[in-house]
């Protein structure tokens, strides 16, 4: 990567050939997206730190934010790393209940297991909860007047600490840990320590008055959603443009360094994206296929930040929410990765 250029204020766009990519293969993406991935609104492909391909659909443009759903979780993971680097949080194995001394547990038996649960368990989705795998009752969380108490109540039930169980509420708990340790909301902390330093758009404070489906997940989502107690949502609710998604991916690809500043420690990036049997790092999805290793932030509806270190490649996709959208991986694997010329 050209070290004297960083896309802090603006991105360089280059001819694909100068970035070692096949322009013809990339130009075929538009027709493929229109025919097979009709809910994609924007796609950015970055190689060697510059934009090789960028396309928008349905009237969207470079600066339009999209609700990126669970991509939010990977941002929260970065914020936890930054908070540990800055010594707001002691370490990744600090107990979750350390941050909630005012919490009164719902029952003594579950409380024993709750006391074992650490930040690492929340980051790796290895904490037990009182729901079946992949059947998290988010509507119950959203109807609650105190999302943190609700989540702490369901934590430590049904299963063993260390077993993989995906939980959006657990990621929300990490946002509350950021607030309890730094005194700032995750939104404020992100603006100061992550978004502003790398040129991502800062998120204003849109104080929420309503907490219906559209306000939390749908057409009324703007900025970064918060719960009724003004805790920034940790599991979804952030809006980003595809270019800002690419800035975040580039920060990780560059091992946490931006210009001359170490925004996130290299160690945190390594730990977050190190392959393991669950194929899930610190709120990042991990994949190894045909000898190519990738780590991705994935959000419902087909929102993606996919980092492919050995190709120095980032693919970001912003999408209109739709139920059961086509998996983005075949598009990346079959149409984008092969366009990199060795």
Phi and psi restraints in degrees (value plus and minus 20) as a CYANA .aco file:
   2 UNK   PHI     -92.0   -52.0
   2 UNK   PSI      86.5   126.5
   3 UNK   PHI     -91.7   -51.7
   3 UNK   PSI     -35.0     5.0
   4 UNK   PHI    -109.6   -69.6
   4 UNK   PSI     -16.3    23.7
   5 UNK   PHI    -146.7  -106.7
   5 UNK   PSI     109.9   149.9
   6 UNK   PHI    -154.0  -114.0
   6 UNK   PSI     118.1   158.1
   7 UNK   PHI    -101.6   -61.6
   7 UNK   PSI      30.5    70.5
   8 UNK   PHI     -91.1   -51.1
   8 UNK   PSI     -63.7   -23.7
   9 UNK   PHI    -121.1   -81.1
   9 UNK   PSI     -59.6   -19.6
  10 UNK   PHI    -169.6  -129.6
  10 UNK   PSI     133.9   173.9
  11 UNK   PHI    -107.0   -67.0
  11 UNK   PSI     123.8   163.8
  12 UNK   PHI    -104.8   -64.8
  12 UNK   PSI     114.4   154.4
  13 UNK   PHI    -131.3   -91.3
  13 UNK   PSI     116.1   156.1
  14 UNK   PHI    -149.3  -109.3
  14 UNK   PSI     136.4   176.4
  15 UNK   PHI     -79.1   -39.1
  15 UNK   PSI     112.1   152.1
  16 UNK   PHI     -71.0   -31.0
  16 UNK   PSI     -59.1   -19.1
  17 UNK   PHI     -79.8   -39.8
  17 UNK   PSI     -58.2   -18.2
  18 UNK   PHI     -90.4   -50.4
  18 UNK   PSI     -38.7     1.3
  19 UNK   PHI    -119.7   -79.7
  19 UNK   PSI     -10.8    29.2
  20 UNK   PHI      53.7    93.7
  20 UNK   PSI      16.8    56.8
  21 UNK   PHI    -148.4  -108.4
  21 UNK   PSI     134.6   174.6
  22 UNK   PHI    -106.3   -66.3
  22 UNK   PSI      89.6   129.6
  23 UNK   PHI     -82.4   -42.4
  23 UNK   PSI     -56.0   -16.0
  24 UNK   PHI     -85.7   -45.7
  24 UNK   PSI     -63.3   -23.3
  25 UNK   PHI     -83.3   -43.3
  25 UNK   PSI     -61.5   -21.5
  26 UNK   PHI     -86.6   -46.6
  26 UNK   PSI     -57.0   -17.0
  27 UNK   PHI     -87.6   -47.6
  27 UNK   PSI     -39.2     0.8
  28 UNK   PHI     -97.9   -57.9
  28 UNK   PSI     -29.5    10.5
  29 UNK   PHI     -83.0   -43.0
  29 UNK   PSI     -59.8   -19.8
  30 UNK   PHI     -77.2   -37.2
  30 UNK   PSI     -69.3   -29.3
  31 UNK   PHI     -84.1   -44.1
  31 UNK   PSI     -58.9   -18.9
  32 UNK   PHI     -82.9   -42.9
  32 UNK   PSI     -64.1   -24.1
  33 UNK   PHI     -85.2   -45.2
  33 UNK   PSI     -65.1   -25.1
  34 UNK   PHI     -82.8   -42.8
  34 UNK   PSI     -55.1   -15.1
  35 UNK   PHI    -104.9   -64.9
  35 UNK   PSI     -57.2   -17.2
  36 UNK   PHI    -134.1   -94.1
  36 UNK   PSI     -37.4     2.6
  37 UNK   PHI    -153.0  -113.0
  37 UNK   PSI      39.7    79.7
  38 UNK   PHI     -88.4   -48.4
  38 UNK   PSI     -31.9     8.1
  39 UNK   PHI    -115.2   -75.2
  39 UNK   PSI     -13.4    26.6
  40 UNK   PHI     -94.8   -54.8
  40 UNK   PSI     108.8   148.8
  41 UNK   PHI    -122.3   -82.3
  41 UNK   PSI     -44.4    -4.4
  42 UNK   PHI    -180.4  -140.4
  42 UNK   PSI     123.3   163.3
  43 UNK   PHI    -160.8  -120.8
  43 UNK   PSI     115.9   155.9
  44 UNK   PHI    -149.4  -109.4
  44 UNK   PSI     110.7   150.7
  45 UNK   PHI    -136.4   -96.4
  45 UNK   PSI     100.7   140.7
  46 UNK   PHI    -134.1   -94.1
  46 UNK   PSI     108.4   148.4
  47 UNK   PHI    -148.1  -108.1
  47 UNK   PSI     113.1   153.1
  48 UNK   PHI      32.3    72.3
  48 UNK   PSI      14.4    54.4
  49 UNK   PHI      64.3   104.3
  49 UNK   PSI     -18.4    21.6
  50 UNK   PHI    -145.7  -105.7
  50 UNK   PSI     136.9   176.9
  51 UNK   PHI     -98.3   -58.3
  51 UNK   PSI     100.3   140.3
  52 UNK   PHI    -114.8   -74.8
  52 UNK   PSI     -48.7    -8.7
  53 UNK   PHI    -173.3  -133.3
  53 UNK   PSI     117.9   157.9
  54 UNK   PHI    -172.0  -132.0
  54 UNK   PSI     113.0   153.0
  55 UNK   PHI    -169.8  -129.8
  55 UNK   PSI     121.3   161.3
  56 UNK   PHI    -145.9  -105.9
  56 UNK   PSI     134.0   174.0
  57 UNK   PHI    -152.6  -112.6
  57 UNK   PSI     140.6   180.6
  58 UNK   PHI      35.4    75.4
  58 UNK   PSI      13.9    53.9
  59 UNK   PHI      65.7   105.7
  59 UNK   PSI     -19.0    21.0
  60 UNK   PHI     -99.8   -59.8
  60 UNK   PSI     138.9   178.9
  61 UNK   PHI    -157.7  -117.7
  61 UNK   PSI    -191.4  -151.4
  62 UNK   PHI     -80.2   -40.2
  62 UNK   PSI     -55.2   -15.2
  63 UNK   PHI    -122.5   -82.5
  63 UNK   PSI     -14.3    25.7
  64 UNK   PHI     -97.3   -57.3
  64 UNK   PSI     103.2   143.2
  65 UNK   PHI     -99.9   -59.9
  65 UNK   PSI     130.0   170.0
  66 UNK   PHI    -146.6  -106.6
  66 UNK   PSI     127.8   167.8
  67 UNK   PHI     -92.6   -52.6
  67 UNK   PSI      94.3   134.3
  68 UNK   PHI    -115.8   -75.8
  68 UNK   PSI     -10.1    29.9
  69 UNK   PHI      33.4    73.4
  69 UNK   PSI    -146.2  -106.2
  70 UNK   PHI     -93.3   -53.3
  70 UNK   PSI     -23.6    16.4
  71 UNK   PHI     -75.7   -35.7
  71 UNK   PSI     -49.7    -9.7
  72 UNK   PHI     -70.4   -30.4
  72 UNK   PSI     -58.4   -18.4
  73 UNK   PHI     -78.6   -38.6
  73 UNK   PSI     -60.6   -20.6
  74 UNK   PHI     -89.2   -49.2
  74 UNK   PSI     -50.9   -10.9
  75 UNK   PHI     -85.9   -45.9
  75 UNK   PSI     -64.2   -24.2
  76 UNK   PHI     -81.9   -41.9
  76 UNK   PSI     -58.8   -18.8
  77 UNK   PHI     -77.1   -37.1
  77 UNK   PSI     -64.9   -24.9
  78 UNK   PHI     -80.9   -40.9
  78 UNK   PSI     -61.1   -21.1
  79 UNK   PHI     -85.3   -45.3
  79 UNK   PSI     -56.9   -16.9
  80 UNK   PHI     -82.7   -42.7
  80 UNK   PSI     -63.7   -23.7
  81 UNK   PHI     -80.3   -40.3
  81 UNK   PSI     -62.6   -22.6
  82 UNK   PHI     -85.1   -45.1
  82 UNK   PSI     -59.3   -19.3
  83 UNK   PHI     -86.9   -46.9
  83 UNK   PSI     -54.7   -14.7
  84 UNK   PHI     -90.1   -50.1
  84 UNK   PSI     -64.4   -24.4
  85 UNK   PHI     -75.9   -35.9
  85 UNK   PSI     -58.6   -18.6
  86 UNK   PHI    -107.5   -67.5
  86 UNK   PSI     -16.1    23.9
  87 UNK   PHI      45.7    85.7
  87 UNK   PSI       3.9    43.9
  88 UNK   PHI     -93.4   -53.4
  88 UNK   PSI     -55.5   -15.5
  89 UNK   PHI    -134.0   -94.0
  89 UNK   PSI     119.0   159.0
  90 UNK   PHI     -86.1   -46.1
  90 UNK   PSI     -73.8   -33.8
  91 UNK   PHI    -188.6  -148.6
  91 UNK   PSI     153.2   193.2
  92 UNK   PHI     -90.3   -50.3
  92 UNK   PSI     -38.4     1.6
  93 UNK   PHI    -118.0   -78.0
  93 UNK   PSI      -4.9    35.1
  94 UNK   PHI     -88.1   -48.1
  94 UNK   PSI     120.4   160.4
  95 UNK   PHI     -89.9   -49.9
  95 UNK   PSI     118.1   158.1
  96 UNK   PHI     -80.6   -40.6
  96 UNK   PSI     -62.0   -22.0
  97 UNK   PHI     -86.7   -46.7
  97 UNK   PSI     -36.1     3.9
  98 UNK   PHI     -75.3   -35.3
  98 UNK   PSI     -51.8   -11.8
  99 UNK   PHI    -107.3   -67.3
  99 UNK   PSI     -27.5    12.5
 100 UNK   PHI    -150.0  -110.0
 100 UNK   PSI      40.6    80.6
 101 UNK   PHI     -84.2   -44.2
 101 UNK   PSI     -39.0     1.0
 102 UNK   PHI    -104.3   -64.3
 102 UNK   PSI     -26.0    14.0
 103 UNK   PHI     -94.9   -54.9
 103 UNK   PSI     111.0   151.0
 104 UNK   PHI    -124.7   -84.7
 104 UNK   PSI      96.0   136.0
 105 UNK   PHI     -85.1   -45.1
 105 UNK   PSI     133.4   173.4
 106 UNK   PHI     -97.9   -57.9
 106 UNK   PSI     -51.9   -11.9
 107 UNK   PHI    -175.1  -135.1
 107 UNK   PSI     131.5   171.5
 108 UNK   PHI     -86.4   -46.4
 108 UNK   PSI     -60.0   -20.0
 109 UNK   PHI     -82.8   -42.8
 109 UNK   PSI     -69.8   -29.8
 110 UNK   PHI     -85.2   -45.2
 110 UNK   PSI     -49.6    -9.6
 111 UNK   PHI     -81.7   -41.7
 111 UNK   PSI     -53.0   -13.0
 112 UNK   PHI     -79.7   -39.7
 112 UNK   PSI     -63.6   -23.6
 113 UNK   PHI     -92.6   -52.6
 113 UNK   PSI     -58.7   -18.7
 114 UNK   PHI     -74.6   -34.6
 114 UNK   PSI     -59.3   -19.3
 115 UNK   PHI     -87.8   -47.8
 115 UNK   PSI     -39.8     0.2
 116 UNK   PHI    -101.1   -61.1
 116 UNK   PSI     -40.8    -0.8
 117 UNK   PHI     -96.2   -56.2
 117 UNK   PSI     111.0   151.0
 118 UNK   PHI    -133.1   -93.1
 118 UNK   PSI     152.2   192.2
 119 UNK   PHI     -77.8   -37.8
 119 UNK   PSI     -59.4   -19.4
 120 UNK   PHI     -78.7   -38.7
 120 UNK   PSI     -61.0   -21.0
 121 UNK   PHI     -81.7   -41.7
 121 UNK   PSI     -60.0   -20.0
 122 UNK   PHI     -87.5   -47.5
 122 UNK   PSI     -59.7   -19.7
 123 UNK   PHI     -86.6   -46.6
 123 UNK   PSI     -54.9   -14.9
 124 UNK   PHI    -119.5   -79.5
 124 UNK   PSI     -13.9    26.1
 125 UNK   PHI      37.4    77.4
 125 UNK   PSI      24.0    64.0
 126 UNK   PHI    -140.1  -100.1
 126 UNK   PSI       8.4    48.4
 127 UNK   PHI    -121.7   -81.7
 127 UNK   PSI     124.8   164.8
 128 UNK   PHI    -103.3   -63.3
 128 UNK   PSI     127.9   167.9
 129 UNK   PHI    -158.8  -118.8
 129 UNK   PSI     141.9   181.9
 130 UNK   PHI    -105.1   -65.1
 130 UNK   PSI      36.6    76.6
 131 UNK   PHI    -174.5  -134.5
 131 UNK   PSI     140.0   180.0
 132 UNK   PHI     -93.0   -53.0
 132 UNK   PSI     132.1   172.1
 133 UNK   PHI     -71.2   -31.2
 133 UNK   PSI     113.4   153.4
 134 UNK   PHI      41.2    81.2
 134 UNK   PSI      -1.0    39.0
 135 UNK   PHI    -148.5  -108.5
 135 UNK   PSI      25.8    65.8
 136 UNK   PHI     -89.2   -49.2
 136 UNK   PSI     107.7   147.7
 137 UNK   PHI    -104.1   -64.1
 137 UNK   PSI      53.4    93.4
 138 UNK   PHI     -81.2   -41.2
 138 UNK   PSI     -48.3    -8.3
 139 UNK   PHI     -83.0   -43.0
 139 UNK   PSI     -50.5   -10.5
 140 UNK   PHI     -89.7   -49.7
 140 UNK   PSI     -61.6   -21.6
 141 UNK   PHI     -76.6   -36.6
 141 UNK   PSI     -68.1   -28.1
 142 UNK   PHI     -89.7   -49.7
 142 UNK   PSI     -43.4    -3.4
 143 UNK   PHI    -104.6   -64.6
 143 UNK   PSI     -33.0     7.0
 144 UNK   PHI     -94.7   -54.7
 144 UNK   PSI     127.8   167.8
 145 UNK   PHI    -104.3   -64.3
 145 UNK   PSI     -37.1     2.9
 146 UNK   PHI    -154.8  -114.8
 146 UNK   PSI      74.4   114.4
 147 UNK   PHI     -86.0   -46.0
 147 UNK   PSI     -51.9   -11.9
 148 UNK   PHI     -90.9   -50.9
 148 UNK   PSI     -65.9   -25.9
 149 UNK   PHI     -81.6   -41.6
 149 UNK   PSI     -63.0   -23.0
 150 UNK   PHI     -75.9   -35.9
 150 UNK   PSI     -67.3   -27.3
 151 UNK   PHI     -89.4   -49.4
 151 UNK   PSI     -61.7   -21.7
 152 UNK   PHI     -83.4   -43.4
 152 UNK   PSI     -52.9   -12.9
 153 UNK   PHI     -85.6   -45.6
 153 UNK   PSI     -61.2   -21.2
 154 UNK   PHI    -103.4   -63.4
 154 UNK   PSI     -32.7     7.3
 155 UNK   PHI     -91.2   -51.2
 155 UNK   PSI     119.9   159.9
 156 UNK   PHI      67.9   107.9
 156 UNK   PSI      -6.7    33.3
 157 UNK   PHI    -132.7   -92.7
 157 UNK   PSI     139.4   179.4
 158 UNK   PHI      30.9    70.9
 158 UNK   PSI      64.9   104.9
 159 UNK   PHI      99.0   139.0
 159 UNK   PSI    -193.3  -153.3
 160 UNK   PHI    -135.4   -95.4
 160 UNK   PSI     125.4   165.4
 161 UNK   PHI     -82.2   -42.2
 161 UNK   PSI     108.7   148.7
 162 UNK   PHI      89.7   129.7
 162 UNK   PSI     -38.7     1.3
 163 UNK   PHI    -105.1   -65.1
 163 UNK   PSI     120.1   160.1
 164 UNK   PHI     -88.9   -48.9
 164 UNK   PSI     106.7   146.7
 165 UNK   PHI    -169.1  -129.1
 165 UNK   PSI      91.5   131.5
 166 UNK   PHI     -89.4   -49.4
 166 UNK   PSI     107.6   147.6
 167 UNK   PHI    -162.0  -122.0
 167 UNK   PSI     102.3   142.3
 168 UNK   PHI     -94.4   -54.4
 168 UNK   PSI     -54.9   -14.9
 169 UNK   PHI     -82.7   -42.7
 169 UNK   PSI     -56.7   -16.7
 170 UNK   PHI     -81.6   -41.6
 170 UNK   PSI     -57.4   -17.4
 171 UNK   PHI     -87.5   -47.5
 171 UNK   PSI     -53.2   -13.2
 172 UNK   PHI     -85.3   -45.3
 172 UNK   PSI     -56.4   -16.4
 173 UNK   PHI     -80.4   -40.4
 173 UNK   PSI     -56.6   -16.6
 174 UNK   PHI     -84.7   -44.7
 174 UNK   PSI     -55.4   -15.4
 175 UNK   PHI     -82.8   -42.8
 175 UNK   PSI     -60.9   -20.9
 176 UNK   PHI     -85.9   -45.9
 176 UNK   PSI     -55.2   -15.2
 177 UNK   PHI     -82.0   -42.0
 177 UNK   PSI     -61.2   -21.2
 178 UNK   PHI     -79.1   -39.1
 178 UNK   PSI     -65.4   -25.4
 179 UNK   PHI     -87.4   -47.4
 179 UNK   PSI     -63.0   -23.0
 180 UNK   PHI     -85.5   -45.5
 180 UNK   PSI     -52.7   -12.7
 181 UNK   PHI    -109.3   -69.3
 181 UNK   PSI     -53.0   -13.0
 182 UNK   PHI    -122.7   -82.7
 182 UNK   PSI     -37.8     2.2
 183 UNK   PHI      59.5    99.5
 183 UNK   PSI     -14.5    25.5
 184 UNK   PHI    -144.4  -104.4
 184 UNK   PSI     133.7   173.7
 185 UNK   PHI     -87.7   -47.7
 185 UNK   PSI     138.8   178.8
 186 UNK   PHI     -78.2   -38.2
 186 UNK   PSI     -55.6   -15.6
 187 UNK   PHI     -82.3   -42.3
 187 UNK   PSI     -68.2   -28.2
 188 UNK   PHI     -85.2   -45.2
 188 UNK   PSI     -62.6   -22.6
 189 UNK   PHI     -84.3   -44.3
 189 UNK   PSI     -60.7   -20.7
 190 UNK   PHI     -85.0   -45.0
 190 UNK   PSI     -64.6   -24.6
 191 UNK   PHI     -75.7   -35.7
 191 UNK   PSI     -64.3   -24.3
 192 UNK   PHI     -96.7   -56.7
 192 UNK   PSI     -62.7   -22.7
 193 UNK   PHI    -124.4   -84.4
 193 UNK   PSI     -33.8     6.2
 194 UNK   PHI    -149.6  -109.6
 194 UNK   PSI     -79.5   -39.5
 195 UNK   PHI     -85.2   -45.2
 195 UNK   PSI     -72.8   -32.8
 196 UNK   PHI     -81.2   -41.2
 196 UNK   PSI     -67.1   -27.1
 197 UNK   PHI     -81.4   -41.4
 197 UNK   PSI     -47.9    -7.9
 198 UNK   PHI    -127.8   -87.8
 198 UNK   PSI     -10.9    29.1
 199 UNK   PHI      63.8   103.8
 199 UNK   PSI      -7.6    32.4
 200 UNK   PHI     -93.1   -53.1
 200 UNK   PSI     132.5   172.5
 201 UNK   PHI     -84.8   -44.8
 201 UNK   PSI     108.0   148.0
 202 UNK   PHI     -91.5   -51.5
 202 UNK   PSI     128.1   168.1
 203 UNK   PHI    -118.1   -78.1
 203 UNK   PSI      97.0   137.0
 204 UNK   PHI     -91.8   -51.8
 204 UNK   PSI     147.4   187.4
 205 UNK   PHI    -108.9   -68.9
 205 UNK   PSI      82.2   122.2
 206 UNK   PHI    -118.5   -78.5
 206 UNK   PSI      74.3   114.3
 207 UNK   PHI     -83.5   -43.5
 207 UNK   PSI     107.2   147.2
 208 UNK   PHI    -106.1   -66.1
 208 UNK   PSI     116.5   156.5
 209 UNK   PHI    -126.1   -86.1
 209 UNK   PSI     -48.2    -8.2
 210 UNK   PHI    -143.1  -103.1
 210 UNK   PSI     131.6   171.6
 211 UNK   PHI    -151.6  -111.6
 211 UNK   PSI      18.7    58.7
 212 UNK   PHI    -100.0   -60.0
 212 UNK   PSI     158.3   198.3
 213 UNK   PHI     -76.2   -36.2
 213 UNK   PSI     -66.4   -26.4
 214 UNK   PHI     -86.7   -46.7
 214 UNK   PSI     -50.3   -10.3
 215 UNK   PHI     -95.3   -55.3
 215 UNK   PSI     -53.0   -13.0
 216 UNK   PHI    -111.5   -71.5
 216 UNK   PSI     -54.2   -14.2
 217 UNK   PHI    -149.2  -109.2
 217 UNK   PSI     -44.8    -4.8
 218 UNK   PHI    -125.1   -85.1
 218 UNK   PSI    -159.5  -119.5
 219 UNK   PHI     -86.0   -46.0
 219 UNK   PSI     -39.7     0.3
 220 UNK   PHI    -111.7   -71.7
 220 UNK   PSI     -18.7    21.3
 221 UNK   PHI     -88.4   -48.4
 221 UNK   PSI     107.7   147.7
 222 UNK   PHI    -168.4  -128.4
 222 UNK   PSI     132.8   172.8
 223 UNK   PHI      47.0    87.0
 223 UNK   PSI    -134.9   -94.9
 224 UNK   PHI    -163.8  -123.8
 224 UNK   PSI      97.7   137.7
 225 UNK   PHI     -80.0   -40.0
 225 UNK   PSI     131.1   171.1
 226 UNK   PHI    -154.1  -114.1
 226 UNK   PSI     141.2   181.2
 227 UNK   PHI    -106.0   -66.0
 227 UNK   PSI     156.9   196.9
 228 UNK   PHI     -81.3   -41.3
 228 UNK   PSI     -37.7     2.3
 229 UNK   PHI    -122.6   -82.6
 229 UNK   PSI      -1.8    38.2
 230 UNK   PHI      47.3    87.3
 230 UNK   PSI       5.2    45.2
 231 UNK   PHI    -105.5   -65.5
 231 UNK   PSI     104.2   144.2
 232 UNK   PHI     -77.8   -37.8
 232 UNK   PSI     114.0   154.0
 233 UNK   PHI     -81.9   -41.9
 233 UNK   PSI     114.0   154.0
 234 UNK   PHI    -116.0   -76.0
 234 UNK   PSI     -39.7     0.3
 235 UNK   PHI    -123.5   -83.5
 235 UNK   PSI     -34.2     5.8
 236 UNK   PHI    -187.9  -147.9
 236 UNK   PSI    -194.2  -154.2
 237 UNK   PHI      78.2   118.2
 237 UNK   PSI     -22.5    17.5
 238 UNK   PHI    -112.4   -72.4
 238 UNK   PSI     121.7   161.7
 239 UNK   PHI    -130.9   -90.9
 239 UNK   PSI     111.9   151.9
 240 UNK   PHI    -159.8  -119.8
 240 UNK   PSI     131.9   171.9
 241 UNK   PHI    -106.8   -66.8
 241 UNK   PSI     137.2   177.2
 242 UNK   PHI     -77.9   -37.9
 242 UNK   PSI     -53.5   -13.5
 243 UNK   PHI     -89.2   -49.2
 243 UNK   PSI     -58.0   -18.0
 244 UNK   PHI     -91.3   -51.3
 244 UNK   PSI     -54.2   -14.2
 245 UNK   PHI     -78.8   -38.8
 245 UNK   PSI     -60.2   -20.2
 246 UNK   PHI     -88.4   -48.4
 246 UNK   PSI     -55.5   -15.5
 247 UNK   PHI     -80.1   -40.1
 247 UNK   PSI     -64.3   -24.3
 248 UNK   PHI     -83.8   -43.8
 248 UNK   PSI     -63.0   -23.0
 249 UNK   PHI     -81.2   -41.2
 249 UNK   PSI     -60.8   -20.8
 250 UNK   PHI     -85.4   -45.4
 250 UNK   PSI     -56.7   -16.7
 251 UNK   PHI     -78.8   -38.8
 251 UNK   PSI     -63.1   -23.1
 252 UNK   PHI     -90.0   -50.0
 252 UNK   PSI     -62.3   -22.3
 253 UNK   PHI     -81.9   -41.9
 253 UNK   PSI     -49.7    -9.7
 254 UNK   PHI    -114.2   -74.2
 254 UNK   PSI       0.7    40.7
 255 UNK   PHI      38.0    78.0
 255 UNK   PSI      19.6    59.6
 256 UNK   PHI      66.1   106.1
 256 UNK   PSI     -20.4    19.6
 257 UNK   PHI    -120.4   -80.4
 257 UNK   PSI     120.8   160.8
 258 UNK   PHI    -162.3  -122.3
 258 UNK   PSI     104.8   144.8
 259 UNK   PHI      31.9    71.9
 259 UNK   PSI    -143.7  -103.7
 260 UNK   PHI    -125.3   -85.3
 260 UNK   PSI      -1.0    39.0
 261 UNK   PHI    -134.1   -94.1
 261 UNK   PSI     116.3   156.3
 262 UNK   PHI    -109.2   -69.2
 262 UNK   PSI      77.0   117.0
 263 UNK   PHI     -93.5   -53.5
 263 UNK   PSI     -61.8   -21.8
 264 UNK   PHI    -150.1  -110.1
 264 UNK   PSI     121.4   161.4
 265 UNK   PHI     -86.3   -46.3
 265 UNK   PSI     127.9   167.9
 266 UNK   PHI     -77.8   -37.8
 266 UNK   PSI     -59.2   -19.2
 267 UNK   PHI     -78.4   -38.4
 267 UNK   PSI     -61.8   -21.8
 268 UNK   PHI     -84.6   -44.6
 268 UNK   PSI     -62.3   -22.3
 269 UNK   PHI     -81.3   -41.3
 269 UNK   PSI     -65.0   -25.0
 270 UNK   PHI     -81.0   -41.0
 270 UNK   PSI     -68.6   -28.6
 271 UNK   PHI     -82.7   -42.7
 271 UNK   PSI     -59.6   -19.6
 272 UNK   PHI     -85.6   -45.6
 272 UNK   PSI     -49.8    -9.8
 273 UNK   PHI    -138.5   -98.5
 273 UNK   PSI      -6.8    33.2
 274 UNK   PHI     -97.3   -57.3
 274 UNK   PSI     108.8   148.8
 275 UNK   PHI     -79.3   -39.3
 275 UNK   PSI     123.4   163.4
 276 UNK   PHI    -169.7  -129.7
 276 UNK   PSI     150.5   190.5
 277 UNK   PHI     -80.3   -40.3
 277 UNK   PSI     -45.6    -5.6
 278 UNK   PHI    -103.0   -63.0
 278 UNK   PSI     -27.9    12.1
 279 UNK   PHI      35.7    75.7
 279 UNK   PSI      16.2    56.2
 280 UNK   PHI    -164.7  -124.7
 280 UNK   PSI      99.6   139.6
 281 UNK   PHI    -109.5   -69.5
 281 UNK   PSI    -154.9  -114.9
 282 UNK   PHI    -108.6   -68.6
 282 UNK   PSI      61.9   101.9
 283 UNK   PHI      41.6    81.6
 283 UNK   PSI      12.7    52.7
 284 UNK   PHI    -148.8  -108.8
 284 UNK   PSI     120.5   160.5
 285 UNK   PHI    -107.2   -67.2
 285 UNK   PSI     112.9   152.9
 286 UNK   PHI    -133.5   -93.5
 286 UNK   PSI     123.8   163.8
 287 UNK   PHI    -166.5  -126.5
 287 UNK   PSI     118.9   158.9
 288 UNK   PHI    -151.3  -111.3
 288 UNK   PSI      97.8   137.8
 289 UNK   PHI    -166.7  -126.7
 289 UNK   PSI     111.6   151.6
 290 UNK   PHI      32.0    72.0
 290 UNK   PSI      17.7    57.7
 291 UNK   PHI      57.6    97.6
 291 UNK   PSI     -16.5    23.5
 292 UNK   PHI    -130.2   -90.2
 292 UNK   PSI     107.4   147.4
 293 UNK   PHI    -121.9   -81.9
 293 UNK   PSI     112.8   152.8
 294 UNK   PHI    -155.2  -115.2
 294 UNK   PSI     133.1   173.1
 295 UNK   PHI    -149.5  -109.5
 295 UNK   PSI     119.8   159.8
 296 UNK   PHI    -158.0  -118.0
 296 UNK   PSI     123.4   163.4
 297 UNK   PHI    -113.8   -73.8
 297 UNK   PSI     101.9   141.9
 298 UNK   PHI    -141.8  -101.8
 298 UNK   PSI     114.9   154.9
 299 UNK   PHI    -147.8  -107.8
 299 UNK   PSI     128.1   168.1
 300 UNK   PHI     -67.9   -27.9
 300 UNK   PSI     124.8   164.8
 301 UNK   PHI      68.5   108.5
 301 UNK   PSI     -29.5    10.5
 302 UNK   PHI      79.1   119.1
 302 UNK   PSI      16.2    56.2
 303 UNK   PHI    -113.1   -73.1
 303 UNK   PSI     113.9   153.9
 304 UNK   PHI    -165.0  -125.0
 304 UNK   PSI     117.7   157.7
 305 UNK   PHI    -141.5  -101.5
 305 UNK   PSI      87.4   127.4
 306 UNK   PHI    -129.9   -89.9
 306 UNK   PSI     101.5   141.5
 307 UNK   PHI    -127.7   -87.7
 307 UNK   PSI     108.3   148.3
 308 UNK   PHI    -143.1  -103.1
 308 UNK   PSI      66.3   106.3
 309 UNK   PHI     -76.3   -36.3
 309 UNK   PSI     -65.4   -25.4
 310 UNK   PHI     -88.5   -48.5
 310 UNK   PSI     -37.6     2.4
 311 UNK   PHI    -121.1   -81.1
 311 UNK   PSI     -20.1    19.9
 312 UNK   PHI      31.5    71.5
 312 UNK   PSI      28.0    68.0
 313 UNK   PHI    -148.1  -108.1
 313 UNK   PSI     119.9   159.9
 314 UNK   PHI    -151.5  -111.5
 314 UNK   PSI     114.8   154.8
 315 UNK   PHI    -142.6  -102.6
 315 UNK   PSI     104.1   144.1
 316 UNK   PHI    -139.8   -99.8
 316 UNK   PSI     118.3   158.3
 317 UNK   PHI    -153.3  -113.3
 317 UNK   PSI     106.5   146.5
 318 UNK   PHI    -130.8   -90.8
 318 UNK   PSI     115.3   155.3
 319 UNK   PHI    -153.6  -113.6
 319 UNK   PSI     134.6   174.6
 320 UNK   PHI     -95.7   -55.7
 320 UNK   PSI     115.4   155.4
 321 UNK   PHI     -86.4   -46.4
 321 UNK   PSI     112.0   152.0
 322 UNK   PHI    -168.3  -128.3
 322 UNK   PSI     130.2   170.2
 323 UNK   PHI     -91.8   -51.8
 323 UNK   PSI     116.2   156.2
 324 UNK   PHI      27.8    67.8
 324 UNK   PSI      39.5    79.5
 325 UNK   PHI     -90.3   -50.3
 325 UNK   PSI     140.8   180.8
 326 UNK   PHI     -84.9   -44.9
 326 UNK   PSI     115.7   155.7
 327 UNK   PHI     -76.1   -36.1
 327 UNK   PSI     113.1   153.1
 328 UNK   PHI     -97.9   -57.9
 328 UNK   PSI     -38.0     2.0
 329 UNK   PHI     -79.8   -39.8
 329 UNK   PSI     -64.8   -24.8
 330 UNK   PHI     -77.9   -37.9
 330 UNK   PSI     -55.6   -15.6
 331 UNK   PHI     -83.3   -43.3
 331 UNK   PSI     -64.0   -24.0
 332 UNK   PHI     -89.7   -49.7
 332 UNK   PSI     -66.6   -26.6
 333 UNK   PHI     -89.2   -49.2
 333 UNK   PSI     -63.2   -23.2
 334 UNK   PHI    -112.2   -72.2
 334 UNK   PSI     -45.7    -5.7
 335 UNK   PHI    -135.1   -95.1
 335 UNK   PSI     -43.7    -3.7
 336 UNK   PHI    -126.9   -86.9
 336 UNK   PSI     -71.3   -31.3
 337 UNK   PHI     -77.3   -37.3
 337 UNK   PSI     -63.0   -23.0
 338 UNK   PHI     -85.8   -45.8
 338 UNK   PSI     -34.9     5.1
 339 UNK   PHI     -98.6   -58.6
 339 UNK   PSI     -28.8    11.2
 340 UNK   PHI     -96.2   -56.2
 340 UNK   PSI     102.7   142.7
 341 UNK   PHI    -110.0   -70.0
 341 UNK   PSI     104.5   144.5
